[in-house]
Amino acid sequence: MEFTKSITVAELLQVKRLNLELVCGKRYIQREITLGSVNRPGLALGGHLDNFRANSVQVFGRGEHAFCQKENKARLRANVTKMLSEGAVPCVIMTADLTPLPAVRKACLGADVPVLKTAMESSAFVAEFSRFLDEKLAPVTHVHGVLVDVSGMGVLIRGESGIGKSECALELIKRGHILVADDVVEIQKSRGRYLIGSCPTMLKHYMEVRGLGILDVPLLFGVGSTLDETKIDMEVVLTSPNKQPLDRLGVEQKTTDILGVEIPSLGLPVTPGRNLAVLIEVAALNQQLKSQGIFSAKEFSQKILDKMKKGNGKTHAK
């Protein structure tokens, strides 16, 4: 299930790294921020509202402040009022320790929008604030499965309940790989369009193995046996025998979509005697090769095709 996070302006004021303080509008600090982007409203202050990002936090830097100082006070207040009425602007933030002009303050208070300020310069603040919003507001979903860091590759192991996902992960941990999450994996999409997997707080560092119960992984295998989060590079789906047709050569590269991001997906049938941990290790290493442009199955298939073409050519020559 996918859900979107939000943060209130009041919570924003508690973030020390942003160095924010309230200028005015204390009654309105429960307004919610739901978009992970900020806007510099230069054109909007002049009355040009085409493509104005009305639901984003509005940042006033030295350039915007200089424009406001030169603009007619009545026209400035009218433009800011119109700008804030376009959507649900969460707040206005002044950078470089600037103080908002009376016309801007009145327009913001008239629209129930709080005004904040920071001593940080605009470029530094926007960069830091954008990183913070990316962490807090990126789309999140939860999936049933196990996430293990295998030789630096984040492998999401999925499959039917009871098929052996946790047992497979346990064997991988014994072989020196690192557990991130068991049973429930929290997945967040980063701004760079890749997936970060982690474990919900209550389940962190624990595993549930049928017949053994709940295991404390760091106590059993050491503190280096778990990670708080990792990038998800591929998915391995454990399946019952004969549940799906197999690609014997591995030429077909299947993918799965999580939060709009495509990652490679591999199906592994679970049969007696198969060492799934070893197979997943090799799958992770093979995926690393594919990411470097080395696709062994396709190269082998191409060699066979080239050999067949040469054979056909000799037959025709006779």
LOKOLZA-806843 format. One record per atom (N, C-alpha, C): residue in three letters; x, y, z. Coordinates in pm, whole numbers, plus 50000, padded with zeros to 5 digits. Atoms other than C-alpha are relative to their C-alpha. Example, Ala and Ser with C-alpha at 12.3 -4.5 7.8 and 13.67 -1.06 7.14 Angstrom:
<dodrens>
Ala500894988150000
Ala512304955050780
Ala500905012050000
Ser499184988149994
Ser513674989450714
Ser499235010950073
</dodrens>
This chain:
<dodrens>
Met500844988150000
Met500005000050000
Met500885012450000
Glu499214987850013
Glu501425033549893
Glu499345011350077
Phe500554988349934
Phe501015064650103
Phe501005011549991
Thr499174987950010
Thr502305100350094
Thr500105006550137
Lys499784993649870
Lys503815116950397
Lys499755015049991
Ser500114985349994
Ser503335152850510
Ser500685004650128
Ile499404994049881
Ile504915176250762
Ile499375013650019
Thr500594986949974
Thr503445206950931
Thr501105010550012
Val499044988949984
Val505085241150946
Val500545000050142
Ala499565000649861
Ala505225236851325
Ala501144989950016
Glu498935010049995
Glu507325205251280
Glu501255005049930
Leu498874994450075
Leu509505223551029
Leu500845009250089
Leu499294990849911
Leu510395249351293
Leu500894992850100
Gln499205007749904
Gln511845221451510
Gln501254993849937
Val498865006150070
Val514375210451245
Val501225009250013
Lys498884991349967
Lys517665224551374
Lys500885003449881
Arg499074997750111
Arg519645220551053
Arg499515010749904
Leu500544989650088
Leu517325245150874
Leu500055013950063
Asn499804987249930
Asn517785272351140
Asn498845009849974
Leu501184991850029
Leu514215285351099
Leu499425006150127
Glu500754993849890
Glu512315309651321
Glu498745006549944
Leu501294994550043
Leu508755322551307
Leu500055015350003
Val500104985450007
Val508235358551194
Val498605004550036
Cys501394996849969
Cys504445359951201
Cys499094988749953
Gly500975010250041
Gly501355338351164
Gly500024987550084
Lys499915011749912
Lys501685315751467
Lys498734991649996
Arg501275007350002
Arg497995306451439
Arg499904990349883
Tyr500145007950123
Tyr498625290651100
Tyr501124989749980
Ile498835008750018
Ile501695268951168
Ile499624985149994
Gln500415014050019
Gln499635236851150
Gln499724996949852
Arg500165002750143
Arg499425240750772
Arg500974989149957
Glu499215011650038
Glu500745209650598
Glu500805002249872
Ile499155000250120
Ile503605206250350
Ile499944985949944
Thr500155013350061
Thr502945177450110
Thr500844998249874
Leu499185000950121
Leu505175185649811
Leu501475001250035
Gly498574999849972
Gly508895178549812
Gly500765009749912
Ser499324990150084
Ser509775209849614
Ser499765013950057
Val500154986149957
Val510285246849681
Val499895008849876
Asn500194990950114
Asn509525277049463
Asn500575013750034
Arg499554986149989
Arg511235310449411
Arg499035008449917
Pro501134993650070
Pro508285333449321
Pro500345013249932
Gly499604987550062
Gly510145359849120
Gly498965005749906
Leu500984995150097
Leu507685362648829
Leu498645002350065
Ala501314998749935
Ala504655357649055
Ala499885013250075
Leu500044987249929
Leu505605388649256
Leu499695011549904
Gly500334989950099
Gly505255408348933
Gly498644997949938
Gly501355002450049
Gly501785394048872
Gly499894989449892
His500025010350104
His502775366648626
His499874986350067
Leu500285012349926
Leu501185334848762
Leu499944987549911
Asp499965011850086
Asp501545311648461
Asp501044990150054
Asn499135010849950
Asn503045278448581
Asn500505002550142
Phe499634997549861
Phe503195291648937
Phe499724987650085
Arg500165011949916
Arg503745262749182
Arg499365004250133
Ala500764994049890
Ala501025273049423
Ala499994991950128
Asn500085008449880
Asn501205243449663
Asn501374997350062
Ser498645001749947
Ser504945246049729
Ser500335010950100
Val499464989849910
Val506805264450003
Val500655010949913
Gln499474988750077
Gln507685299249870
Gln501205006150072
Val498764995049940
Val511265310949932
Val500345013749941
Phe499624986550039
Phe512085348049922
Phe501485002250034
Gly498584997249978
Gly515805354849875
Gly500305014849979
Arg499594986050017
Arg517795386749820
Arg499395006049873
Gly500564994950124
Gly516535389949462
Gly498535003650014
Glu501434997349980
Glu512845387349555
Glu499805011950094
His500134989049903
His513345410949850
His500335013549934
Ala499644987650069
Ala515065436949629
Ala498875004549909
Phe501134996650086
Phe512165435349384
Phe498865005950083
Cys501094995249913
Cys509655439849668
Cys500265014350049
Gln499664986649951
Gln511515470849793
Gln499755010749894
Lys500174990350108
Lys511255487649451
Lys498555000849951
Glu501365000650051
Glu507655477349376
Glu499075009150079
Asn501044992149934
Asn504655499349455
Asn499344991550109
Lys500475007849885
Lys503365488849800
Lys498634993849977
Ala501355005050023
Ala499715485549699
Ala500004988949896
Arg499945010250105
Arg500555466349382
Arg500694987450052
Leu499305011649943
Leu502985443949574
Leu499074991850086
Arg500925007449912
Arg500385435049834
Arg498944992749918
Ala501025006350085
Ala497805428049562
Ala500574987849928
Asn499375011150071
Asn500245405749370
Asn500274988250094
Val499725010849904
Val501285386149681
Val498694993450043
Thr501315005649963
Thr497615382049782
Thr499484990849891
Lys500455008150113
Lys496765369249436
Lys500834987249988
Met499095011450007
Met499795346249442
Met499624989550105
Leu500335009349892
Leu498795330849776
Leu498614994149987
Ser501365005250018
Ser495195326049665
Ser499924989449891
Glu499995009650111
Glu496255303749374
Glu499884985650048
Gly500035013749947
Gly496555272749596
Gly500275000150149
Ala499775001249856
Ala497435260049942
Ala501485001850030
Val498604997349968
Val500805276849998
Val500224997250149
Pro499825003449858
Pro502105261450324
Pro500605011350083
Cys499344989249927
Cys504375290350424
Cys500915007749905
Val499014991950071
Val506705317750305
Val501255000450087
Ile498755000049924
Ile510375315950407
Ile500945010649943
Met499024989850036
Met512755345750401
Met501394994750032
Thr498625004549976
Thr516445336750361
Thr500905011950032
Ala498974989849975
Ala519635355950449
Ala499605009550113
Asp500454992249884
Asp517965368250771
Asp499255012849960
Leu500754988550048
Leu515815392150568
Leu498675001250074
Thr501284997549934
Thr512745408050724
Thr498975003449893
Pro501004997350103
Pro509565407450514
Pro499465014250010
Leu500584986750001
Leu508185441250409
Leu498574999450053
Pro501374999849946
Pro504885452150572
Pro498954995349900
Ala500985004150101
Ala503005446850243
Ala499974984849985
Val499915014650011
Val504235410750225
Val499414993550124
Arg500555005549874
Arg503415404250592
Arg498485000550000
Lys501464998449997
Lys499895417850557
Lys499324990549902
Ala500585009250100
Ala499235397750241
Ala500034985650050
Cys499885013749949
Cys500485365650407
Cys499004997650113
Leu500945001649889
Leu498455370850725
Leu498555000149950
Gly501354999750057
Gly495395379350515
Gly499624986849933
Ala500255012950065
Ala495795345550340
Ala500234988350095
Asp499785010349897
Asp496445326550667
Asp501284991949974
Val498735006750031
Val500005318450556
Val501095005150095
Pro498954995549908
Pro502785319350820
Pro501275003949925
Val498734995650058
Val506095336650747
Val501144995850093
Leu498835004449925
Leu509415321550858
Leu501245006649941
Lys498754995150056
Lys513015332350816
Lys501164991550050
Thr498785007249965
Thr516495317150825
Thr501205008849969
Ala498784992450026
Ala520005331550841
Ala500764994449880
Met499295006350113
Met521115307750560
Met499745007749871
Glu500174994050132
Glu521695321550212
Glu499094991149916
Ser501025007050078
Ser519145311449948
Ser500484986849941
Ser499525012150067
Ser521265286349754
Ser500244988750099
Ala499715010249899
Ala522435268150067
Ala498714995050064
Phe501245004149936
Phe518985268250222
Phe499164991249908
Val500825007850094
Val517165255749910
Val500574986049983
Ala499375013150015
Ala519695227449872
Ala499734991350123
Glu500215007649876
Glu519405216850237
Glu498534996850022
Phe501445001849982
Phe515635221450248
Phe499464989449903
Ser500435009950099
Ser515165201149929
Ser500394985950042
Arg499575013249950
Arg517205172550076
Arg499114995450114
Phe500865003349886
Phe515125173950393
Phe498624995549954
Leu501325003750051
Leu511835173150202
Leu500034986749928
Asp499875012750070
Asp513105144549989
Asp499994988450099
Glu499975010349897
Glu513785124450304
Glu498634997950063
Lys501245000749923
Lys510475132650469
Lys498764997149916
Leu501255000250077
Leu507965134050182
Leu500024990549880
Ala499955009250114
Ala509125108449925
Ala498934989250014
Pro501025010549993
Pro506415082749833
Pro500544987450067
Val499605011749923
Val506505052050056
Val498984988949981
Thr500895011550003
Thr505075016950030
Thr500604989050087
His499535011649923
His505314984950235
His499714987349920
Val500205012850068
Val505784950450081
Val500364988750094
His499705011949921
His505814915750230
His501194993049937
Gly498805006450052
Gly509274900850191
Gly501175001950093
Val498754998949924
Val512874900950308
Val500985007949914
Leu499014992150071
Leu515594925850213
Leu501384997050057
Val498645003649958
Val519244914850224
Val500995007049908
Asp498904994450079
Asp522404932750113
Asp500964988749967
Val499185011250045
Val524214906449907
Val501145005349914
Ser498804995250072
Ser527754916249805
Ser499815014249947
Gly500224986150040
Gly526694952849792
Gly498775002349916
Met501244998950078
Met523474945649599
Met498814997950093
Gly501215001649920
Gly520134951449772
Gly499044990549930
Val500845010350061
Val518094919949700
Val498714998750082
Leu501315001449938
Leu514374920049778
Leu499484985949970
Ile500465013950016
Ile513244883749835
Ile498514999550031
Arg501465000649982
Arg509514878449785
Arg499504986049964
Gly500595013050029
Gly507174848849755
Gly498844997450093
Glu501165003449919
Glu504174831749909
Glu500414998050147
Ser499745002049858
Ser503884829750288
Ser500394985450025
Gly499565013449964
Gly505794799750424
Gly500884993349898
Ile499215006450105
Ile507834793450109
Ile501484999250035
Gly498615001049955
Gly511144799450290
Gly500845012449982
Lys499254987450020
Lys512104835950248
Lys500955002650117
Ser499174997149883
Ser513364840150606
Ser501124989850015
Glu498985010349991
Glu515224806750600
Glu501125002749899
Cys499024996550103
Cys516934817550278
Cys500865011850047
Ala499274988349950
Ala517874851150433
Ala500934996050113
Leu499175004749889
Leu519214833250742
Leu501284993549949
Glu498835006350060
Glu521534812450525
Glu500925010549938
Leu499184989250056
Leu522704844150347
Leu500765007350109
Ile499324993349888
Ile523494860450682
Ile501164991450050
Lys498935009249958
Lys525504829650783
Lys501185000549902
Arg498954999350102
Arg527454833750458
Arg500655013749994
Gly499324987149989
Gly528434869350556
Gly499275011849940
His500774989050056
His525704890050392
His499185006850110
Ile500534991049896
Ile523654916550572
Ile498495001449989
Leu501464998649995
Leu520004917350678
Leu499605014650015
Val500574986649985
Val518034949350631
Val498594999250061
Ala501375001049950
Ala514414938650688
Ala499464985949978
Asp500665013050013
Asp512434906850748
Asp498505001950018
Asp501475000349995
Asp508694901650690
Asp499365012349935
Val500554987750058
Val507854938350615
Val501155009049958
Val498964991050052
Val510034960250394
Val499365013449966
Glu500474986450031
Glu509444997850390
Glu500855005549886
Ile499294995450119
Ile510345011750048
Ile499655014549971
Gln500174985850028
Gln510855048449972
Gln500695003449869
Lys499404995850128
Lys511455063849629
Lys500815012750020
Ser499134988449987
Ser514395087549627
Ser499835008949878
Arg500114990450110
Arg514515118649410
Arg500804995649879
Gly499205005050111
Gly517175101549198
Gly499364988249929
Arg500775010850060
Arg514485076149097
Arg500634986350024
Tyr499635013449958
Tyr515915046949286
Tyr499294997350133
Leu500775004349884
Leu514425027249576
Leu500924997550119
Ile499285002449875
Ile515635027249936
Ile499114991350089
Gly500755009049914
Gly514504998150154
Gly500505000550143
Ser499665000049859
Ser514414998150532
Ser498994991450075
Cys500885008249917
Cys512674980750821
Cys499215008950094
Pro500764992649899
Pro509814994651033
Pro500664998750137
Thr499264999249874
Thr511145004651375
Thr499774988150092
Met500315010849907
Met509374977551575
Met500654986849960
Leu499465012850048
Leu510794949451356
Leu501505000349975
Lys498604998150039
Lys514314963351309
Lys500924990150072
His498985009449952
His517094937251351
His499434986750051
Tyr500605012749958
Tyr514634908951424
Tyr499594991849877
Met500515009150102
Met513724878251217
Met499054990250064
Glu500905010749953
Glu510914853251247
Glu500194988049909
Val499765012350075
Val511844817951140
Val499114989150055
Arg500935010349955
Arg509254790351153
Arg500744988750072
Gly499375010349919
Gly510154765451425
Gly500985005550101
Leu499044993949908
Leu512674788851587
Leu499415012150072
Gly500624988149940
Gly510474819251657
Gly500745012749963
Ile499374986950025
Ile511824854751686
Ile501484999350036
Leu498555000049979
Leu515584858751649
Leu500535014250001
Asp499314987249997
Asp517734888651745
Asp501294998349919
Val498915002650093
Val520124889451450
Val501345005550048
Pro498694995149954
Pro522864912551592
Pro500574991950117
Leu499515007949887
Leu523064891751912
Leu500544986549954
Leu499585013150049
Leu523414859551714
Leu501215000749908
Phe498984999750105
Phe525674870751430
Phe500935012250007
Gly499154988249986
Gly527234903551547
Gly499375012649943
Val500614987250038
Val526504940551495
Val500125002849850
Gly499824997850144
Gly527784939251137
Gly499064992049913
Ser500905008750076
Ser525024914951036
Ser498725007149957
Thr501214992750037
Thr522344941950996
Thr500355013949949
Leu499924986350050
Leu521904974750810
Leu498665006850022
Asp501264992749984
Asp519315002050867
Asp499265001549867
Glu500634998250131
Glu518695006950494
Glu500994996849889
Thr499155002350116
Thr520014999050149
Thr499225003049873
Lys500634998450130
Lys519305006649785
Lys499534986349950
Ile500525012550053
Ile517104979849624
Ile500384999049853
Asp499485001550136
Asp518824967349308
Asp499264989449919
Met500695010650073
Met516814936149220
Met499024992750091
Glu500995008049928
Glu513944913549321
Glu500194985449962
Val500015014450024
Val514044875649359
Val498694994650056
Val501305005549960
Val510664858149369
Val500124984950013
Leu499975014549977
Leu510614823449526
Leu498634994449962
Thr501265005550049
Thr507974802049355
Thr499944985050024
Ser500195014549990
Ser506514767349391
Ser500394993549868
Pro499605006750124
Pro507744741349136
Pro498874999849899
Asn500965000550111
Asn506024742348797
Asn498925010850007
Lys501004989449988
Lys504184774148899
Lys500055009349880
Gln499874991350116
Gln505554793348603
Gln501044994249905
Pro499005004950096
Pro507454784848281
Pro501355006850025
Leu498674994649973
Leu511194789448321
Leu500725003649871
Asp499114996150109
Asp513564807748089
Asp501344993250027
Arg498835008149967
Arg516314781348082
Arg501315007449976
Leu498774992950032
Leu518904804247923
Leu500165012950081
Gly499934987449928
Gly518014835348120
Gly500155012049910
Val499884989050096
Val517854856947808
Val498985011050030
Glu501064990349973
Glu514594873647908
Glu500275007250132
Gln499794991949879
Gln515134902048157
Gln498675005650047
Lys501274995249945
Lys511944906048359
Lys500255011350099
Thr499914989149903
Thr511284936648570
Thr498725000650082
Thr501194997449920
Thr508884946848843
Thr499945014850032
Asp500204985749976
Asp507424981248914
Asp499655002450146
Ile500294996049862
Ile507584995749265
Ile500095015250005
Leu500054985449991
Leu506515032049313
Leu500435006749870
Gly499654994250129
Gly507005037848941
Gly501434998049958
Val498615003050034
Val510595025148943
Val500114985349960
Glu499825013750048
Glu511484994148739
Glu501324994350052
Ile498785007049957
Ile513944969448894
Ile499994985949941
Pro499955013750054
Pro515154935748756
Pro499334990150096
Ser500705010049920
Ser513094905948875
Ser500354986049948
Leu499615013750035
Leu514154869348882
Leu499144990150078
Gly500785010549935
Gly511974838948957
Gly500864987750028
Leu499255012049964
Leu513564809749148
Leu499034989550056
Pro500875010549946
Pro511594777249191
Pro500634993750125
Val499535006149876
Val511884762049540
Val499764985049991
Thr500095014550007
Thr512634724849517
Thr500994994050100
Pro499085006449905
Pro514274700249761
Pro501414998849944
Gly498605001450040
Gly518054700949748
Gly500625012349937
Arg499444987850061
Arg518424735349586
Arg500525009250110
Asn499444990549905
Asn520704758849778
Asn499645014049952
Leu500494987150048
Leu518744790949729
Leu500935011550035
Ala499094989249960
Ala521234812249920
Ala501135001549899
Val498924999550099
Val524024803049676
Val499475005649868
Leu500594995250125
Leu521704809049379
Leu499775015150004
Ile500244985549988
Ile520774843649511
Ile501335007549999
Glu498664993950007
Glu524474851649566
Glu500445001649854
Val499584999850141
Val525214842649204
Val499135009549919
Ala500914990950071
Ala522114861349083
Ala500405014550022
Ala499584986249970
Ala523334892949258
Ala501285003449924
Leu498754997650073
Leu526824889549108
Leu499735001249849
Asn500334999650142
Asn525324882648764
Asn499315013149963
Gln500674987350025
Gln523134913648793
Gln501005011549999
Gln498944989950003
Gln526224934248872
Gln500695000249863
Leu499405000750134
Leu527734921748545
Leu499075006349896
Lys500964994450095
Lys524544930748357
Lys500015015350006
Ser499984985449985
Ser524674966048499
Ser501245006249937
Gln498784995350065
Gln528174968548349
Gln499994996849851
Gly500125002850142
Gly526894957348008
Gly500404986049959
Ile499605013850030
Ile527964920948035
Ile498814990850026
Phe501205008349989
Phe524924898647965
Phe500364986249946
Ser499465013050041
Ser526234862847960
Ser499014991949917
Ala501005008150071
Ala522964846547847
Ala499835004849856
Lys500174994650135
Lys522574869947549
Lys501244997349915
Glu498775002750075
Glu526214865547451
Glu500044985449955
Phe500025014250034
Phe525834827547463
Phe498984997349889
Ser501055001850101
Ser522594829147263
Ser500455005249864
Gln499524994250125
Gln524234851447002
Gln501054991149934
Lys498995009250054
Lys527154827046966
Lys499344988249931
Ile500725011250061
Ile524684798846898
Ile499395004149866
Leu500614995150124
Leu522854819746637
Leu501045002049891
Asp498924997950098
Asp526134829446469
Asp500494986649945
Lys499565013250042
Lys527184792946461
Lys499004993749903
Met501055005450088
Met523824782846307
Met500035006749863
Lys499964992850128
Lys524134809946039
Lys501184995349915
Lys498845004950073
Lys527614797945947
Lys499734986249942
Gly500345013450045
Gly526334762245925
Gly499075000349881
Asn500934998650113
Asn523474772845697
Asn500705004949875
Gly499264994850113
Gly525884791745478
Gly500804989349930
Lys499225010850059
Lys528094761145425
Lys499094990349925
Thr500955009050065
Thr525024739645341
Thr499575005449865
His500424993850125
His523874764345077
His501124999949896
Ala498874999850092
Ala527364765844928
Ala500154986649929
Lys499925013250060
Lys527294728144867
Lys498894998249898
</dodrens>
